[in-house]
Amino acid sequence: MSTALSLGYSPCPNDTFIFYALVHGKIDTGEIHFFEPILEDVEQLNQWALAGRLDITKMSFHAFGHVQDHYCVLAAGSALGRGCGPLLIARSKIKATSLSKKRIAIPGKLTTAALLLQLFLPDCSELVPMRFDKIIDAVAGGEVDGGVIIHESRFTYQDKDLICLQDLGSWWEGSFGLPLPLGCIAARRSLGREKIMAIDRVLRASVDYAFLHPEASLSYIRSHSQEMDTEVVRSHIGLYVNDFSRNLGVEGFSAIETFLEMGRKAGALPASSQGITGPLL
């Protein structure tokens, strides 16, 4: 008898869109069974990944760099692409480099956004971790001098008259010519080759269902989203869910390897003896 697996992902529209079919019985999961999914902010999932709490979990690629010996990236389910990077914002139009010695809010120490900021501004030293949905108000209210925003905040910061100083994704793409790896779905390596490959097939089927039935999950997505406007939700999904979410492929895996390598060169990530994909390639 197959043991049920623990599963964690964020309440953000891209994740609830991807996982809707899997958790609502819309696809055949075969002998793969899951406990009731746990939906948490990605930084909480990152912290749990460090503790090895979940069998399958969403995590930032920054966090993955710290747990690569224990988890492997699944080929399906990732958030990776072009034109979808975090934004560095402030209250007024100033040089982004002028924030190096000032207080910058980040959506968690282990988020890809945090490591990307450190690669862009190596001298930044006053990083203030907070939930992603609190950053816009913290910048607007003067609690911090700048902030790195992700998820739905990318579409709403201008409502508070805030200014984008740097699209960090554009900086990454211009510097390395690769799509930006944001977050992945990873599986515990100890599950073994056959089970990991089966989980990846199930996840890909859930992604395929989402693309074929884009309206079916809307109620589920909105029940968890921080932003209720339907067009914002659709824009969010359109930005973060793409062909890389179906299958990372050679370009996607190359982008991940480059991101992890740059993190190690910056001294932010440890060395690893494991490949990123485990048995999948």
Backbone as CSV, one residue per row, in Angstrom:
resi,resn,N_x,N_y,N_z,CA_x,CA_y,CA_z,C_x,C_y,C_z
1,MET,0.837,-1.198,0.000,0.000,0.000,0.000,0.878,1.255,0.000
2,SER,0.541,2.210,-0.868,1.337,3.410,-1.009,1.122,4.355,0.170
3,THR,2.205,4.936,0.655,2.133,5.902,1.751,1.776,7.277,1.200
4,ALA,0.887,7.998,1.901,0.521,9.343,1.471,1.699,10.293,1.666
5,LEU,1.843,11.245,0.744,2.962,12.174,0.742,2.500,13.569,1.151
6,SER,3.350,14.274,1.871,3.038,15.648,2.245,3.384,16.577,1.089
7,LEU,2.549,17.593,0.894,2.660,18.477,-0.253,2.427,19.917,0.188
8,GLY,3.339,20.812,-0.177,3.189,22.214,0.172,3.382,23.113,-1.035
9,TYR,2.540,24.127,-1.148,2.724,25.145,-2.187,2.128,26.450,-1.700
10,SER,2.393,27.523,-2.407,1.965,28.836,-1.952,0.521,29.108,-2.371
11,PRO,-0.149,30.067,-1.712,-1.512,30.441,-2.101,-1.543,31.394,-3.283
12,CYS,-0.407,31.674,-3.894,-0.361,32.594,-5.024,-1.014,31.966,-6.262
13,PRO,-1.592,32.793,-7.133,-2.359,32.274,-8.267,-1.628,31.289,-9.158
14,ASN,-0.318,31.481,-9.372,0.381,30.537,-10.253,0.412,29.136,-9.658
15,ASP,0.575,29.022,-8.336,0.620,27.698,-7.712,-0.767,27.065,-7.610
16,THR,-1.760,27.836,-7.209,-3.109,27.260,-7.096,-3.650,26.891,-8.481
17,PHE,-3.262,27.632,-9.497,-3.612,27.291,-10.881,-3.019,25.940,-11.260
18,ILE,-1.742,25.760,-10.956,-1.035,24.534,-11.324,-1.554,23.320,-10.560
19,PHE,-1.832,23.486,-9.265,-2.168,22.338,-8.423,-3.673,22.047,-8.342
20,TYR,-4.485,22.895,-8.926,-5.944,22.722,-8.822,-6.381,21.315,-9.224
21,ALA,-5.974,20.860,-10.382,-6.424,19.551,-10.882,-5.958,18.418,-9.990
22,LEU,-4.726,18.523,-9.512,-4.165,17.458,-8.670,-4.940,17.312,-7.368
23,VAL,-5.256,18.419,-6.721,-5.877,18.339,-5.393,-7.393,18.249,-5.450
24,HIS,-7.973,18.398,-6.642,-9.428,18.299,-6.767,-9.867,17.063,-7.552
25,GLY,-8.969,16.109,-7.708,-9.337,14.842,-8.324,-9.670,14.924,-9.798
26,LYS,-9.095,15.896,-10.506,-9.386,16.069,-11.927,-8.482,15.231,-12.814
27,ILE,-7.446,14.662,-12.237,-6.521,13.831,-13.000,-6.281,12.533,-12.240
28,ASP,-5.809,11.535,-12.969,-5.482,10.235,-12.366,-4.075,10.307,-11.774
29,THR,-3.971,10.174,-10.468,-2.658,10.218,-9.821,-2.056,8.826,-9.640
30,GLY,-2.739,7.807,-10.147,-2.204,6.449,-10.062,-2.006,6.016,-8.622
31,GLU,-0.814,5.516,-8.329,-0.518,5.053,-6.976,0.093,6.140,-6.092
32,ILE,0.137,7.363,-6.612,0.668,8.480,-5.825,-0.481,9.121,-5.053
33,HIS,-0.381,9.098,-3.732,-1.426,9.664,-2.873,-0.831,10.777,-2.009
34,PHE,-1.646,11.803,-1.793,-1.174,12.968,-1.057,-2.043,13.232,0.161
35,PHE,-1.413,13.738,1.214,-2.175,14.297,2.327,-2.839,15.588,1.862
36,GLU,-3.732,16.126,2.677,-4.314,17.437,2.396,-3.172,18.436,2.200
37,PRO,-3.173,19.180,1.085,-2.054,20.086,0.823,-1.959,21.199,1.864
38,ILE,-0.747,21.685,2.067,-0.480,22.782,2.988,-0.121,24.010,2.154
39,LEU,-0.919,25.066,2.275,-0.667,26.294,1.537,-0.070,27.327,2.480
40,GLU,1.135,27.769,2.147,1.840,28.735,2.986,2.637,29.699,2.113
41,ASP,2.948,30.871,2.673,3.830,31.819,2.017,5.132,31.116,1.637
42,VAL,5.688,31.491,0.500,6.859,30.773,-0.006,8.039,30.830,0.966
43,GLU,8.184,31.915,1.723,9.310,31.960,2.661,9.122,30.971,3.800
44,GLN,7.866,30.734,4.211,7.620,29.695,5.210,7.969,28.326,4.635
45,LEU,7.610,28.099,3.385,7.954,26.835,2.727,9.475,26.702,2.596
46,ASN,10.146,27.800,2.332,11.615,27.768,2.265,12.210,27.322,3.605
47,GLN,11.691,27.878,4.681,12.191,27.520,6.013,11.910,26.045,6.314
48,TRP,10.731,25.576,5.932,10.399,24.161,6.136,11.302,23.264,5.297
49,ALA,11.684,23.736,4.113,12.589,22.949,3.267,13.930,22.757,3.972
50,LEU,14.417,23.801,4.639,15.666,23.667,5.391,15.547,22.588,6.464
51,ALA,14.349,22.468,7.029,14.114,21.472,8.077,13.713,20.112,7.502
52,GLY,13.537,20.026,6.171,13.157,18.763,5.538,11.760,18.305,5.920
53,ARG,10.838,19.232,6.116,9.529,18.888,6.666,8.608,18.183,5.666
54,LEU,8.636,18.590,4.387,7.661,18.097,3.411,8.309,17.185,2.373
55,ASP,7.493,16.260,1.842,7.984,15.349,0.804,8.115,16.059,-0.535
56,ILE,7.082,16.819,-0.897,7.070,17.593,-2.140,6.702,19.015,-1.769
57,THR,7.460,19.986,-2.272,7.188,21.352,-1.840,7.631,22.385,-2.856
58,LYS,6.866,23.456,-2.926,7.324,24.655,-3.629,8.433,25.276,-2.790
59,MET,9.444,25.803,-3.453,10.475,26.577,-2.755,11.140,27.505,-3.743
60,SER,11.741,28.561,-3.230,12.527,29.467,-4.058,13.802,28.752,-4.507
61,PHE,14.311,29.124,-5.678,15.574,28.523,-6.117,16.726,28.911,-5.194
62,HIS,16.629,30.063,-4.554,17.619,30.426,-3.541,17.625,29.393,-2.418
63,ALA,16.430,29.070,-1.913,16.340,28.066,-0.848,16.820,26.707,-1.342
64,PHE,16.479,26.374,-2.589,16.902,25.081,-3.124,18.425,24.937,-3.081
65,GLY,19.125,26.046,-3.316,20.581,25.989,-3.265,21.121,25.559,-1.920
66,HIS,20.320,25.714,-0.863,20.740,25.294,0.483,20.343,23.853,0.799
67,VAL,19.416,23.272,0.030,18.920,21.924,0.357,19.108,20.956,-0.807
68,GLN,19.965,21.296,-1.736,20.150,20.504,-2.945,20.593,19.070,-2.664
69,ASP,21.266,18.850,-1.575,21.698,17.487,-1.248,20.532,16.610,-0.813
70,HIS,19.413,17.213,-0.455,18.283,16.453,0.087,17.029,16.496,-0.784
71,TYR,16.924,17.489,-1.658,15.772,17.625,-2.552,16.264,17.731,-3.993
72,CYS,15.410,17.310,-4.940,15.720,17.510,-6.356,14.564,18.268,-7.011
73,VAL,14.880,19.025,-8.049,13.889,19.815,-8.766,13.102,18.914,-9.714
74,LEU,11.780,19.036,-9.686,10.953,18.331,-10.654,10.942,19.112,-11.965
75,ALA,10.797,18.401,-13.066,10.836,19.062,-14.372,9.591,19.904,-14.617
76,ALA,8.497,19.593,-13.943,7.244,20.334,-14.100,6.979,21.194,-12.863
77,GLY,6.231,22.275,-13.084,5.721,23.065,-11.962,6.502,24.308,-11.604
78,SER,7.639,24.547,-12.230,8.471,25.685,-11.841,7.912,27.020,-12.339
79,ALA,8.323,28.087,-11.641,8.085,29.457,-12.095,9.420,29.978,-12.600
80,LEU,9.511,30.128,-13.902,10.772,30.505,-14.541,10.421,31.142,-15.877
81,GLY,11.055,32.236,-16.209,10.737,32.841,-17.487,11.401,34.171,-17.703
82,ARG,10.905,34.901,-18.685,11.409,36.227,-19.017,10.324,37.258,-18.734
83,GLY,10.776,38.438,-18.318,9.823,39.507,-18.036,8.996,39.283,-16.797
84,CYS,9.489,38.463,-15.876,8.698,38.117,-14.687,9.491,38.276,-13.395
85,GLY,10.586,39.040,-13.446,11.451,39.134,-12.280,10.948,40.075,-11.207
86,PRO,11.531,40.001,-10.018,11.199,40.928,-8.936,11.553,42.361,-9.327
87,LEU,10.861,43.313,-8.717,11.111,44.728,-8.984,11.658,45.402,-7.738
88,LEU,12.669,46.230,-7.916,13.198,47.051,-6.830,12.487,48.397,-6.895
89,ILE,11.745,48.747,-5.845,10.913,49.954,-5.862,11.312,50.921,-4.751
90,ALA,10.900,52.166,-4.930,11.135,53.202,-3.921,10.041,54.255,-4.059
91,ARG,10.076,55.256,-3.160,9.050,56.306,-3.185,9.334,57.364,-4.250
92,SER,10.598,57.509,-4.644,10.944,58.525,-5.627,12.005,57.981,-6.571
93,LYS,12.168,58.645,-7.685,13.101,58.168,-8.705,14.529,58.541,-8.306
94,ILE,15.263,57.566,-7.837,16.655,57.737,-7.444,17.472,56.637,-8.117
95,LYS,18.782,56.750,-8.051,19.620,55.678,-8.592,19.487,54.440,-7.706
96,ALA,19.292,53.303,-8.334,19.143,52.061,-7.571,20.346,51.818,-6.670
97,THR,21.528,52.172,-7.163,22.747,51.934,-6.383,22.793,52.761,-5.102
98,SER,22.012,53.840,-5.045,22.015,54.680,-3.845,21.349,53.987,-2.662
99,LEU,20.670,52.866,-2.921,20.011,52.114,-1.837,20.966,51.136,-1.149
100,SER,22.181,51.012,-1.652,23.098,49.983,-1.139,23.258,50.010,0.374
101,LYS,23.328,51.193,0.954,23.556,51.318,2.401,22.282,51.700,3.150
102,LYS,21.133,51.553,2.478,19.871,51.928,3.113,19.014,50.687,3.345
103,ARG,17.889,50.892,4.035,17.017,49.778,4.409,16.163,49.337,3.210
104,ILE,16.321,48.076,2.845,15.572,47.513,1.720,14.770,46.314,2.209
105,ALA,13.476,46.356,2.001,12.622,45.226,2.376,12.751,44.109,1.348
106,ILE,12.857,42.882,1.835,12.898,41.706,0.966,11.822,40.717,1.421
107,PRO,11.274,39.940,0.493,10.179,39.022,0.843,10.676,37.700,1.437
108,GLY,11.651,37.782,2.363,12.198,36.585,2.994,13.657,36.390,2.638
109,LYS,14.448,35.950,3.607,15.890,35.797,3.408,16.240,34.741,2.367
110,LEU,15.375,33.725,2.211,15.693,32.609,1.314,14.999,32.708,-0.039
111,THR,14.339,33.834,-0.311,13.667,33.992,-1.597,14.694,34.251,-2.700
112,THR,14.314,33.889,-3.912,15.148,34.206,-5.067,15.322,35.712,-5.186
113,ALA,14.283,36.463,-4.853,14.359,37.925,-4.913,15.494,38.455,-4.048
114,ALA,15.669,37.885,-2.858,16.722,38.342,-1.944,18.107,38.081,-2.527
115,LEU,18.316,36.878,-3.085,19.629,36.563,-3.660,19.867,37.398,-4.912
116,LEU,18.832,37.606,-5.712,18.974,38.407,-6.925,19.378,39.839,-6.570
117,LEU,18.777,40.388,-5.526,19.158,41.732,-5.080,20.632,41.759,-4.667
118,GLN,21.078,40.730,-3.968,22.473,40.671,-3.522,23.438,40.550,-4.705
119,LEU,23.003,39.879,-5.768,23.837,39.797,-6.967,23.881,41.147,-7.676
120,PHE,22.765,41.859,-7.669,22.676,43.158,-8.336,23.368,44.259,-7.539
121,LEU,23.165,44.249,-6.217,23.782,45.231,-5.322,24.618,44.496,-4.271
122,PRO,25.815,44.076,-4.614,26.624,43.274,-3.680,26.886,43.956,-2.344
123,ASP,26.828,45.293,-2.312,27.124,46.024,-1.075,25.904,46.250,-0.188
124,CYS,24.721,45.794,-0.623,23.527,46.035,0.195,23.662,45.272,1.519
125,SER,23.398,45.969,2.607,23.674,45.377,3.921,22.509,45.460,4.903
126,GLU,21.562,46.368,4.659,20.432,46.510,5.579,19.173,45.931,4.952
127,LEU,19.110,44.621,4.915,17.950,43.936,4.336,16.944,43.646,5.437
128,VAL,15.693,43.946,5.157,14.623,43.819,6.152,13.615,42.794,5.650
129,PRO,13.659,41.550,6.152,12.706,40.535,5.688,11.295,40.824,6.183
130,MET,10.312,40.645,5.308,8.905,40.746,5.685,8.067,40.013,4.643
131,ARG,6.803,39.734,4.989,5.921,39.069,4.027,5.792,39.927,2.768
132,PHE,5.726,39.252,1.624,5.723,39.969,0.347,4.592,40.986,0.247
133,ASP,3.430,40.679,0.870,2.280,41.563,0.732,2.331,42.764,1.677
134,LYS,3.365,42.849,2.500,3.537,43.991,3.407,4.527,45.018,2.857
135,ILE,5.265,44.660,1.819,6.389,45.487,1.382,5.937,46.806,0.770
136,ILE,4.907,46.780,-0.052,4.451,48.021,-0.691,4.095,49.070,0.352
137,ASP,3.330,48.688,1.362,2.940,49.644,2.401,4.145,50.100,3.217
138,ALA,5.113,49.203,3.437,6.309,49.575,4.195,7.132,50.619,3.448
139,VAL,7.225,50.473,2.130,7.939,51.465,1.325,7.154,52.774,1.287
140,ALA,5.866,52.681,1.001,5.033,53.886,0.900,5.006,54.662,2.209
141,GLY,5.031,53.952,3.337,4.953,54.597,4.638,6.289,55.042,5.201
142,GLY,7.389,54.787,4.475,8.697,55.231,4.936,9.356,54.324,5.959
143,GLU,8.776,53.155,6.208,9.391,52.210,7.146,10.729,51.713,6.617
144,VAL,10.821,51.600,5.299,12.062,51.217,4.626,12.284,52.179,3.468
145,ASP,13.511,52.217,2.950,13.845,53.142,1.860,13.516,52.569,0.487
146,GLY,13.490,51.261,0.399,13.162,50.587,-0.851,12.677,49.191,-0.556
147,GLY,12.206,48.507,-1.584,11.712,47.148,-1.375,11.784,46.343,-2.653
148,VAL,11.895,45.039,-2.490,11.872,44.123,-3.628,10.530,43.409,-3.605
149,ILE,9.739,43.598,-4.662,8.374,43.062,-4.684,8.249,41.912,-5.677
150,ILE,7.351,40.988,-5.319,7.112,39.785,-6.114,5.610,39.529,-6.177
151,HIS,5.232,38.447,-6.845,3.841,37.983,-6.891,2.885,39.087,-7.355
152,GLU,1.701,39.166,-6.750,0.693,40.136,-7.178,1.143,41.578,-7.005
153,SER,2.073,41.813,-6.067,2.543,43.178,-5.802,3.136,43.818,-7.052
154,ARG,3.641,42.996,-7.935,4.237,43.483,-9.179,3.230,44.275,-10.009
155,PHE,1.949,43.977,-9.822,0.908,44.612,-10.623,0.214,45.767,-9.914
156,THR,0.508,45.972,-8.640,-0.273,46.947,-7.863,0.547,48.055,-7.213
157,TYR,1.880,48.009,-7.296,2.707,48.988,-6.566,2.450,50.423,-7.030
158,GLN,2.083,50.600,-8.299,1.857,51.950,-8.814,0.615,52.600,-8.209
159,ASP,-0.274,51.788,-7.649,-1.456,52.340,-6.974,-1.063,53.190,-5.777
160,LYS,0.150,52.950,-5.242,0.658,53.712,-4.092,1.663,54.775,-4.543
161,ASP,1.685,55.067,-5.855,2.586,56.075,-6.422,4.056,55.745,-6.195
162,LEU,4.384,54.476,-6.195,5.766,54.042,-6.028,6.444,53.897,-7.390
163,ILE,7.764,53.953,-7.369,8.558,53.959,-8.602,9.399,52.688,-8.689
164,CYS,9.445,52.084,-9.876,10.344,50.943,-10.107,11.721,51.481,-10.488
165,LEU,12.701,51.206,-9.652,14.066,51.637,-9.920,14.814,50.648,-10.804
166,GLN,14.491,49.362,-10.644,15.188,48.336,-11.423,14.332,47.085,-11.507
167,ASP,14.108,46.627,-12.711,13.524,45.306,-12.913,14.681,44.314,-12.800
168,LEU,14.724,43.578,-11.704,15.851,42.677,-11.460,15.865,41.511,-12.436
169,GLY,14.695,41.134,-12.934,14.647,40.086,-13.945,15.281,40.535,-15.249
170,SER,15.001,41.785,-15.640,15.611,42.325,-16.859,17.123,42.410,-16.712
171,TRP,17.576,42.793,-15.510,19.021,42.838,-15.265,19.632,41.458,-15.428
172,TRP,18.971,40.429,-14.857,19.465,39.054,-14.969,19.522,38.623,-16.436
173,GLU,18.439,38.851,-17.168,18.371,38.420,-18.568,19.434,39.121,-19.409
174,GLY,19.629,40.433,-19.152,20.641,41.167,-19.894,22.052,40.725,-19.556
175,SER,22.255,40.290,-18.327,23.589,39.888,-17.876,23.962,38.483,-18.327
176,PHE,22.971,37.578,-18.362,23.284,36.169,-18.603,22.582,35.569,-19.820
177,GLY,21.648,36.304,-20.420,20.971,35.800,-21.607,20.108,34.587,-21.358
178,LEU,19.648,34.427,-20.126,18.856,33.259,-19.753,17.584,33.689,-19.045
179,PRO,16.543,32.848,-19.087,15.347,33.143,-18.288,15.695,33.112,-16.799
180,LEU,14.889,33.806,-16.008,15.159,33.890,-14.568,14.458,32.758,-13.823
181,PRO,15.211,31.938,-13.063,14.582,30.902,-12.237,14.064,31.515,-10.933
182,LEU,12.776,31.428,-10.696,12.189,32.007,-9.489,11.915,30.950,-8.425
183,GLY,11.039,30.006,-8.734,10.698,28.973,-7.762,10.463,27.635,-8.435
184,CYS,10.637,26.575,-7.674,10.489,25.229,-8.221,9.582,24.389,-7.324
185,ILE,9.168,23.253,-7.857,8.576,22.190,-7.049,9.655,21.131,-6.903
186,ALA,9.976,20.800,-5.672,11.069,19.867,-5.398,10.558,18.671,-4.603
187,ALA,11.205,17.546,-4.797,10.838,16.311,-4.100,12.014,15.811,-3.280
188,ARG,11.695,15.217,-2.157,12.734,14.662,-1.301,13.455,13.519,-2.042
189,ARG,14.771,13.571,-2.110,15.544,12.562,-2.843,15.333,11.154,-2.290
190,SER,15.078,11.067,-0.993,14.925,9.763,-0.363,13.680,9.014,-0.832
191,LEU,12.786,9.686,-1.578,11.606,9.005,-2.114,11.988,7.969,-3.163
192,GLY,13.124,8.134,-3.789,13.600,7.163,-4.777,13.182,7.506,-6.195
193,ARG,13.920,6.947,-7.131,13.780,7.263,-8.544,12.356,7.056,-9.069
194,GLU,11.790,5.882,-8.873,10.493,5.574,-9.471,9.395,6.499,-8.956
195,LYS,9.378,6.730,-7.646,8.326,7.576,-7.075,8.493,9.024,-7.521
196,ILE,9.738,9.507,-7.573,9.969,10.886,-8.004,9.525,11.082,-9.454
197,MET,9.821,10.135,-10.300,9.404,10.238,-11.696,7.884,10.175,-11.831
198,ALA,7.240,9.364,-11.004,5.782,9.285,-11.024,5.158,10.602,-10.543
199,ILE,5.736,11.192,-9.517,5.243,12.482,-9.012,5.371,13.547,-10.100
200,ASP,6.483,13.536,-10.810,6.684,14.516,-11.878,5.638,14.339,-12.979
201,ARG,5.300,13.107,-13.329,4.277,12.868,-14.353,2.921,13.380,-13.889
202,VAL,2.592,13.154,-12.630,1.321,13.624,-12.086,1.262,15.150,-12.105
203,LEU,2.350,15.781,-11.705,2.387,17.238,-11.679,2.250,17.803,-13.091
204,ARG,2.909,17.181,-14.051,2.793,17.654,-15.430,1.364,17.517,-15.932
205,ALA,0.702,16.441,-15.557,-0.696,16.263,-15.951,-1.578,17.354,-15.348
206,SER,-1.257,17.771,-14.118,-2.018,18.842,-13.473,-1.796,20.172,-14.196
207,VAL,-0.558,20.430,-14.607,-0.258,21.644,-15.375,-1.000,21.618,-16.710
208,ASP,-0.973,20.473,-17.389,-1.655,20.351,-18.683,-3.158,20.592,-18.531
209,TYR,-3.747,20.057,-17.456,-5.179,20.276,-17.206,-5.445,21.769,-17.017
210,ALA,-4.569,22.437,-16.287,-4.749,23.873,-16.024,-4.773,24.663,-17.322
211,PHE,-3.888,24.336,-18.246,-3.850,25.051,-19.521,-5.081,24.736,-20.374
212,LEU,-5.547,23.504,-20.303,-6.707,23.110,-21.103,-8.018,23.657,-20.546
213,HIS,-8.066,23.886,-19.223,-9.293,24.351,-18.563,-8.976,25.568,-17.689
214,PRO,-8.580,26.677,-18.298,-8.085,27.821,-17.522,-9.115,28.466,-16.603
215,GLU,-10.398,28.304,-16.889,-11.419,28.936,-16.053,-11.855,28.040,-14.885
216,ALA,-11.550,26.751,-14.970,-12.058,25.799,-13.978,-11.542,26.097,-12.570
217,SER,-10.356,26.622,-12.477,-9.719,26.805,-11.173,-9.917,28.199,-10.592
218,LEU,-10.620,29.091,-11.287,-10.661,30.498,-10.893,-11.192,30.701,-9.477
219,SER,-12.261,29.982,-9.123,-12.835,30.136,-7.785,-11.825,29.706,-6.714
220,TYR,-11.142,28.590,-6.957,-10.128,28.100,-6.016,-8.984,29.097,-5.901
221,ILE,-8.549,29.625,-7.016,-7.448,30.586,-7.024,-7.819,31.829,-6.225
222,ARG,-8.986,32.376,-6.480,-9.400,33.621,-5.818,-9.644,33.419,-4.324
223,SER,-9.982,32.202,-3.932,-10.213,31.942,-2.507,-8.920,32.022,-1.694
224,HIS,-7.775,31.954,-2.366,-6.482,31.997,-1.670,-5.649,33.228,-2.009
225,SER,-5.995,33.937,-3.064,-5.167,35.029,-3.548,-5.248,36.260,-2.646
226,GLN,-4.128,36.972,-2.524,-4.101,38.248,-1.808,-4.818,39.323,-2.617
227,GLU,-4.824,39.185,-3.929,-5.440,40.164,-4.816,-6.668,39.546,-5.472
228,MET,-7.845,40.164,-5.288,-9.088,39.567,-5.747,-9.487,39.977,-7.167
229,ASP,-8.881,41.040,-7.700,-9.243,41.483,-9.037,-8.936,40.387,-10.059
230,THR,-9.947,39.990,-10.822,-9.799,38.861,-11.739,-8.726,39.107,-12.786
231,GLU,-8.641,40.332,-13.296,-7.641,40.621,-14.327,-6.227,40.562,-13.766
232,VAL,-6.051,40.997,-12.506,-4.741,40.896,-11.877,-4.360,39.427,-11.704
233,VAL,-5.328,38.631,-11.269,-5.086,37.195,-11.102,-4.685,36.565,-12.426
234,ARG,-5.402,36.891,-13.486,-5.076,36.320,-14.796,-3.715,36.794,-15.285
235,SER,-3.396,38.066,-15.046,-2.087,38.588,-15.446,-0.981,37.874,-14.695
236,HIS,-1.224,37.615,-13.401,-0.249,36.908,-12.577,0.019,35.517,-13.157
237,ILE,-1.032,34.794,-13.455,-0.877,33.448,-14.010,-0.175,33.503,-15.360
238,GLY,-0.576,34.458,-16.204,0.031,34.582,-17.521,1.511,34.887,-17.461
239,LEU,1.936,35.579,-16.410,3.340,35.952,-16.270,4.196,34.805,-15.757
240,TYR,3.668,34.039,-14.804,4.490,33.050,-14.098,4.277,31.598,-14.537
241,VAL,3.217,31.331,-15.284,2.969,29.959,-15.743,3.123,29.929,-17.260
242,ASN,4.044,29.127,-17.744,4.368,29.108,-19.176,4.890,27.726,-19.559
243,ASP,5.535,27.637,-20.698,6.028,26.331,-21.154,7.075,25.748,-20.215
244,PHE,7.829,26.612,-19.513,8.786,26.097,-18.531,8.059,25.410,-17.375
245,SER,6.819,25.794,-17.111,6.044,25.143,-16.049,5.648,23.735,-16.453
246,ARG,5.523,23.493,-17.747,5.245,22.138,-18.238,6.503,21.277,-18.157
247,ASN,7.594,21.854,-18.615,8.857,21.110,-18.648,10.001,22.107,-18.729
248,LEU,10.897,22.081,-17.748,12.005,23.034,-17.717,12.890,22.936,-18.948
249,GLY,13.113,21.726,-19.430,13.924,21.547,-20.623,15.369,21.978,-20.424
250,VAL,16.139,21.902,-21.486,17.566,22.192,-21.415,17.812,23.645,-21.006
251,GLU,17.068,24.585,-21.601,17.281,25.995,-21.287,16.924,26.306,-19.837
252,GLY,15.836,25.724,-19.361,15.433,25.958,-17.982,16.450,25.432,-16.991
253,PHE,16.921,24.223,-17.208,17.915,23.649,-16.302,19.236,24.409,-16.370
254,SER,19.588,24.901,-17.560,20.806,25.705,-17.705,20.693,27.002,-16.904
255,ALA,19.504,27.621,-16.935,19.285,28.854,-16.179,19.422,28.597,-14.677
256,ILE,18.894,27.477,-14.213,18.988,27.136,-12.787,20.440,26.918,-12.383
257,GLU,21.163,26.158,-13.197,22.568,25.902,-12.895,23.356,27.213,-12.811
258,THR,23.082,28.130,-13.729,23.784,29.414,-13.734,23.448,30.225,-12.492
259,PHE,22.167,30.245,-12.130,21.755,30.997,-10.939,22.428,30.450,-9.684
260,LEU,22.444,29.139,-9.541,23.082,28.533,-8.369,24.590,28.777,-8.367
261,GLU,25.196,28.713,-9.545,26.634,28.966,-9.645,26.958,30.400,-9.225
262,MET,26.147,31.364,-9.666,26.388,32.758,-9.299,26.190,32.957,-7.791
263,GLY,25.209,32.255,-7.231,24.996,32.331,-5.788,26.171,31.780,-5.011
264,ARG,26.770,30.720,-5.508,27.943,30.139,-4.837,29.157,31.062,-4.969
265,LYS,29.331,31.657,-6.151,30.444,32.580,-6.347,30.323,33.792,-5.432
266,ALA,29.070,34.189,-5.140,28.834,35.334,-4.262,28.969,34.961,-2.790
267,GLY,29.164,33.672,-2.514,29.301,33.210,-1.141,27.981,33.057,-0.413
268,ALA,26.868,33.079,-1.174,25.544,32.999,-0.552,25.006,31.578,-0.493
269,LEU,25.607,30.662,-1.259,25.127,29.285,-1.313,26.273,28.316,-1.066
270,PRO,25.982,27.173,-0.432,27.024,26.166,-0.206,27.252,25.314,-1.454
271,ALA,28.363,24.663,-1.510,28.629,23.695,-2.575,27.721,22.495,-2.389
272,SER,27.462,21.771,-3.482,26.637,20.576,-3.403,27.252,19.461,-4.241
273,SER,27.080,18.245,-3.765,27.605,17.094,-4.496,26.546,16.473,-5.397
274,GLN,25.327,17.040,-5.383,24.208,16.465,-6.127,23.821,17.325,-7.329
275,GLY,23.386,16.662,-8.391,22.814,17.397,-9.515,21.451,17.953,-9.128
276,ILE,20.956,18.916,-9.864,19.699,19.559,-9.443,18.483,18.684,-9.660
277,THR,18.555,17.714,-10.606,17.349,17.008,-11.002,17.215,15.590,-10.470
278,GLY,18.189,15.093,-9.747,18.070,13.725,-9.277,17.933,12.754,-10.443
279,PRO,16.877,11.938,-10.460,16.743,10.898,-11.472,16.046,11.339,-12.750
280,LEU,15.687,12.623,-12.879,14.794,13.021,-13.962,15.513,13.187,-15.293
281,LEU,16.833,13.350,-15.299,17.561,13.495,-16.553,18.649,12.416,-16.636
